[in-house]
Amino acid sequence: MTTVAIKRSRIALLGECLIELNGEPFGILHQSFGGDTLNTALYLARLTQKDAVIRYATALGTDAVSNELLRRWKREGIDTSLVLRDPVRRPGLYWVSRDAEGERSFTYWRGESAARFMLRHRDFGTVASALAELDVLYLSGISLAILPEEDRAVLIELLKGLRRRGVALTFDSNYRPALWSTPEAARAASLELYPMASSLFVTFEDERALWGDVDAEATLKRLQSAGVGSVAIKLGRDGCLYATGNRRFSVPAEPVARVVDTTAAGDAFNAGFLAAWLAGSGEEDCCRVGNRLAARVIQHMGAIIPSSQTPTLPELLGT
């Protein structure tokens, strides 16, 4: 089997994982789990095949469901040493339904989830200290949005400190209107994160919803004006637009005969991109790997596809 040399980096992803229910109301529901940063962590762990240590930072309960989540993450090769355990709270839950085109809508129960209050955990200081020793920290707009407003401000100050220490911050804007008190609050948080981000992933549909961008060119111009150095703008069936410094290029999407479920497509793109980057690939190949992994994921139901259906990194690179 072809192998790929992975750059040894200390990487962590911060956010929330929820219980996922798939199906029709009052029908048969399939139970799984998902969450944007967890999805990326899991696919990244699968692609790097333990050649990189992929840590996940969050909070879970001490209940049976939390225990099973932890067991499954470890089985996937995710380092769970930054997972806090909350004896009072539990994981959140979401129900996902789809239309005929595979586009999904979500209903959430997460107001009292353990992850939402992770910064108030008595041991979060230990996690913060560990984050300061990283090479790369990945988080998303959802990582910020789920937090109480005062905790969000604390996290942003922590991120500023990490950036000063040389930790590279990778951010996916991932705008979910229902999680923010107002669009203005989401814009303000994004504007604080943009200048700190070494690299940025955005989905055009999210940017249009939050900022009113008319097209991807408008999104790119706005982000570059805000100080973003490198950005991948995900365009769904139109692939992605990537820009870094004065370089820019488009990479077409991989053709898919039948879309089953678009859940986690963007998260998979990010994982593919990061895995290829860890393998030393150029940005165009990184985008291509991201598109290929996303194309595979949307042909299956749910955020997490079977491991047997996940391509290897050499397959995605075409080596």
N, C-alpha and C positions, 0 to 999 in steps of 0.2 A: 504494500500500500504506500502511495506517495505521502510523505510527511512535509510539514511546513514548520520552519523554525519560528518560534514565538518569542518576541521581545519580553524579557522579564520585567514586569512593572507591577507596582503595588496599586491595585485598582479597587475601589469600592463604589457601590451604587446605593443611593439613599432614597427611601420612599416607603410605600405601603403595598402590601399584598392583601387581597380580599378573597373570600370564598366566591366562586363563580357558579351561578345557576343558569343553565341553558334550556330553553323549551317554551312551550306555550302556557299561558295562564291556566292553572288547575289541570294541566296535563302532566306527562312524564317529564321530569326535569333531570338533566345530567349535571352532576356536581363535579366541579374542578376548582381551580384557583387561578388568579391572575392579578395583574396590576402593572402599570406601564414600566416602572423601573425594575420590578421583579422579572417581568417578561424578558427584558433586555439582558438582565443578569443571567437568567437561565439559558437563553440561546447563546450568549457569549461563553458561558461555561461549557456548553456542548461543543461549540466550535473550537475552543482552545484546548479541549481534551486534557485538562489539568496541567497544561504547560504554563498557564498563568493562574495566579491565585485571584479568584473573583469573589470579593466579599460583598455581603448584603447587609446594610444597616437599616434596622427598623425595630419595631416593638410588637411582640405577640403576647397573648395571654399565657396562662399555665394550664389551660383546659385541654381536653383530648384532641380537639380540632387543631389547636395551635401546635401541639406535640406532633401531630401527623404532618402538618405543613413543614415543620422543622426537619422531620425525618426525610421527607421527599426532597427538600432543597439539598440536604447533605448528599442524598443519593445522586442528585444531578451534578455534584461536584462543586456546589456553592459553599464557600467558607461562611459559617454562621456565627463566628466569634463576636460579631458586632450586633447580634440580635438580642435586644433586651426582653426580659420576661416580666409582664405586668400581672400580678395576682388578682387584680380587680377587673380589668377590661379584657375584651375579646377581639378577634379579627372582625373587620367589617364584612359586608356581603353585598353582592350586586347580582341583578337578574338582567340578562341580555336577550333581546329579541331582534329578529332580522326581517328585512323586506325581501322582495323577490330578487333584488340585485346583490344581496349579501350585505348591504349596509345595515348597521346595527344601531339600536337605541338601548339606553341603560336606565335602570332604576336602582338606586343605591340605598343601603342602610349602613352608615358608617360614622354617624355623629359621635358615638362614644367608643370608637375603635382604639385599641392600644396604640397603634401607630400615630394617631392624631395627637396624642399627648406624650410622644416619645421624649421631647425635650424636657418634660417635667419629671421624667423618671430619675430616681435618685442616683442611678449609675450612668446617666448620659454623659457626665464629665469624662468618664473612662472612654466612651465612644469618641467624644470630641478630641481627646488626646491622641487616639489611634488615627483619626482622620488627618491629623497634622503630619503624620509620617507617610502619607500616601504620595504616589506620583500623580494619580488621576482620581478625581471624585466626579461621579456622574449623578445628576439629579434632574428633576423636571418641574414644570409649572404645577403639576399635581402634587409633587413633594412639598411645595410651598402652600398650595391652595388648601390642603387639608388641615393645616395648622391653625390654631387660634391666632388672631392678629398679633398679639404681643409675642407669641412664640415665633411667628414668622419673622418679626423684626430681629429677634435674637439669632435665628438661623442666618439671616442675611449678614449680620455682623460677624458671625462665626466664619462664614464663607469669605468675607473680606480678609479676615485674619489668615485663613488658609492660603488665599491667593498671595498674600504678602510673604508667606513662608515658601512659596514656590510650588504649591499644589496646583496642577492644571485642572480647571473646572470645565466639564462638558455638560451642556444644558440642552434639554429638549423643552421647548415652550409649552407644548401640549395643553392648550387652553380648553378648559371645561367650564362653561359659564355658570352651571349650577353650583360649583364649588366656591365661587367668589361672591362677595357681598355686592360688588358693583364691577362693571368693566374697568372703571378707573382704577380700582384697587389692583386688578390684574396687570394693567398697563404700568402702574407705578412699580410693582415688584419686578416686572420684566426689565424695565429701564435700569433698575439697580443691578440686575444680574448681567445684562448684556456686556458692559465694559469689562467684567471679570472673567467672562467665558473665553477660554482658549479656543473652543470650537462650539458651534451651535447647530442643533437640528431643529427645523421647524416644518410644520405641515401647512401648505398654503391655505387650505380651507380654514384652519384655525386662525391664521394671521388675518385672513379676510374678515372673519367673524369679529375679531377683537379690534383690528386697526382700520378696517374698511379698505384694505388694499385692493386695487382693481385687477392686478395681475402679479405674477411672480417677479417681474422687473421692479414693480413698485415696492414689493416686500424686500428685495435685495437692496435697493437704494436706501430704504429706511433703516435697515439693519446696519449697513455700512456707515451710514451717517451717525448711528448710535454707538459706533466704536467696535462693532463685531469684526474680528479678523477673518475667521473661516466659518462658512455656513453652508449647510446642505438644506435646500428647500425641497421638501418631498411633494410631488405632484400627482400621486396616485397612478392612474393608468398612463400618465405622460412621463413617468420616470422621475428624475430629479434634476435640479439646477444647483451646481456647486460653484462657490467662489471663495478664493483665498488671495488676499493682496490684490494684485492686478490681473490674476488669472481667473478665468471662469470657463465653465463648459457644462453641457447638458449630457445626461446619460439616459437613454430610453429604458422604459420598463421592460421586464421580461413578459412575453405574451403568455396569457393564461386562458385556457379554453373555457373553464367554468369557475367563477368565483363562488365559493361556498360561504365564507365568513371573513370579513375584513378586520375583525378584531386582532389587535397586536401587529398589524402589518407594519406600522411605523416603528414599533418597538423592535421588530425583527430586522428592519432596515438598519437601525442604529447598531444592533448587535453585530450584524454582518460587516458593516463599515468598520467598527472598532476592532473586530477580530482580524480583518485584513490589514488594518493599520498596525496592529501588534505584530503581524507577520512581515512588516516592512514594505507593504504594497503602496503604490502611489495613490493619490486621491481618486483618480478616475477608476482604478480597479476597486478601490474601497466602495465607491458608489455602486459599481456593477455588482459586487458581492452582496451589498445591502439589498439591491433590487431583486436579485435572484433568491435570496432567502425569504424576502417578503412575498414573492410570487409563490413559493412553496407553502408558506404558512396560510395564505388566503384560500388554499384549496382544501382546507380542513376546518372542522368545527372547533370553535373555542380559541382562547389565547395561546394555549400550550398544545402543540401537536405532538403525536407520539415520537419518542426519541428515534424509533426505527425509520421515521419519515423525514428526519432532519438531515439534510446533506452534510457531508464533512466539509471542512474549510478547503482542502485541496480540490474537491468536486466543484465548489462554488468559484474557486479561482481558475478552474479549468486546467489544473496541472496534473 
